[in-house]
Amino acid sequence: MGCAALLWAGTPSAEPPGPFSTAYLRSQLVSFHLAPIQKGQQPFTIGPWQFGVRVTDRKPRDHRLNLYLVSPGTMHHAEGQEEFDHNDVINALPPEGAVVEWDVYWVIVLDPALRQELRSEREMIVQAQEGFTPGDLFEFQDIPGRAFLGAFLTIDSLDELAPYRLRDGRLPRVVIVPAGFAVRASAGPPEAGPPEAAAADGR
């Protein structure tokens, strides 16, 4: 899924790039493969990408690993739907060859001054604890991750960000929010893939 197992579906006739897919672990690329979607199952989608099937247990569990979907990011890019460009980040590797459950989290950049791409769990946690004070002319449209806010958290105004403000009243540079579902996937050391597959997924 290039995108932590997201499959390319840029047009109805487009073919997925194959089983090769990646995610970031501590800023390094590793392989990441969602469990296959069975006939009749409905995948979750992010923009033009299809995700794996949701695990029915919605509550985050201590025994699960974490998969972070980070907006914005350049790992997954689709022409004409740039608002859904994002990175996939995991926090650890499971036992070799094991298909395990991963709690999914939205990681959304609020601060336009945050230019660095987030590619590790530690970076995300640090930035989520840092605050910024929006200027007088700051508008919702200035938020880098606004598309994810609207599509997945149903937030489309600055006032609706009030529950996420820090104790001092500032907005966090990044918000990390449980997506309310988990997926099944395997992950392991990096692996080589056909260059045409990487190009199709915008890598």
Residue pairs with C-beta under 8 A, 6 or more apart in sequence:
1 7
1 21
1 32
1 33
1 34
1 49
1 51
1 52
1 88
2 8
2 17
2 20
2 21
2 22
2 75
2 76
2 197
2 198
2 201
2 202
2 203
3 21
3 23
3 46
3 49
3 69
3 75
3 76
3 86
3 88
3 201
4 21
4 22
4 23
4 32
4 34
4 67
4 69
4 88
4 89
4 90
4 185
5 21
5 23
5 32
5 33
5 34
5 51
5 52
5 88
5 183
5 185
6 21
6 34
6 46
6 49
6 50
6 51
6 76
6 88
6 201
7 16
7 17
7 49
7 50
8 14
8 15
8 16
8 17
8 48
8 49
8 200
8 201
9 16
9 45
9 48
9 49
9 50
10 48
10 78
10 79
14 200
17 193
17 194
17 196
17 197
17 198
17 200
17 201
18 193
18 194
18 197
19 33
20 31
20 191
20 192
20 193
20 194
20 197
20 198
21 31
21 32
21 33
21 34
21 201
22 29
22 30
22 31
22 32
22 75
22 88
22 190
22 203
23 29
23 30
23 32
23 67
23 88
23 89
23 90
23 187
24 30
24 75
24 87
24 88
24 89
24 90
24 119
24 120
25 89
25 90
25 91
25 92
25 93
25 120
25 187
26 120
26 121
26 122
27 119
27 120
27 123
28 190
29 190
30 90
30 93
30 187
30 188
30 189
30 190
31 187
31 188
31 189
31 190
31 191
32 88
32 90
32 185
32 186
32 187
33 185
33 186
33 187
34 51
34 52
34 183
34 184
34 185
35 52
35 53
35 99
35 183
35 184
35 185
35 186
37 43
37 50
37 52
37 53
38 53
41 53
42 53
43 50
43 51
43 52
43 53
44 50
44 51
44 52
44 53
44 54
44 181
44 183
45 51
46 69
46 84
46 86
47 78
47 81
47 83
47 84
48 78
48 81
48 84
49 76
49 78
49 84
51 183
52 183
52 184
52 185
53 183
53 184
54 181
54 182
54 183
55 101
55 181
55 182
55 183
55 184
57 182
58 180
58 181
58 182
60 103
60 178
60 182
61 101
61 103
61 182
63 101
64 100
64 101
64 102
64 103
64 182
65 90
65 91
65 92
65 94
65 100
65 101
65 102
65 103
65 187
66 90
66 91
66 92
66 102
66 103
66 105
66 121
67 88
67 89
67 90
67 102
67 103
67 104
67 105
67 183
67 185
68 88
68 89
68 90
68 91
68 104
68 105
68 106
68 107
68 121
68 124
68 176
69 86
69 87
69 88
69 104
69 105
69 106
69 107
69 148
69 179
70 86
70 87
70 88
70 89
70 107
70 108
70 109
70 117
70 118
70 119
70 124
71 84
71 85
71 86
71 106
71 107
71 108
71 109
71 144
71 145
71 147
71 148
72 85
72 86
72 109
72 144
72 145
73 85
73 86
73 87
73 117
73 118
74 85
74 87
74 117
74 202
75 86
75 87
75 88
75 202
75 203
76 84
76 85
76 86
76 87
76 88
76 201
76 202
77 85
77 202
78 84
78 85
78 202
83 146
83 147
84 147
84 148
84 151
86 148
87 117
87 118
87 119
89 107
89 118
89 119
89 120
89 121
89 124
90 102
90 187
91 121
93 187
93 188
94 100
94 186
94 187
96 188
97 186
97 188
98 186
99 184
99 185
99 186
100 184
100 185
100 186
101 182
101 183
101 184
102 182
102 183
102 184
102 185
103 178
103 179
103 182
104 178
104 179
104 181
104 182
104 183
105 176
105 177
105 178
105 179
106 148
106 152
106 153
106 175
106 176
106 177
106 178
106 179
107 118
107 124
107 174
107 175
107 176
108 143
108 145
108 148
108 149
108 153
108 174
108 175
108 177
109 118
109 127
109 143
109 144
109 145
109 173
109 174
110 132
110 143
110 144
110 145
110 161
110 171
110 172
110 173
110 174
110 175
111 132
111 144
111 171
111 173
111 174
112 142
112 143
112 144
113 132
114 127
114 144
114 173
114 174
116 123
118 124
118 127
118 174
124 174
124 176
125 176
127 172
127 173
127 174
128 172
128 173
128 174
128 175
128 176
129 172
130 172
130 173
130 174
131 166
131 168
131 170
131 171
131 172
131 173
132 170
132 171
132 172
132 173
133 170
133 171
134 142
134 158
134 171
138 158
139 158
140 146
140 156
140 157
140 158
143 149
146 156
149 155
149 156
150 156
152 179
153 177
155 161
161 171
164 171
164 172
164 175
165 171
165 172
166 172
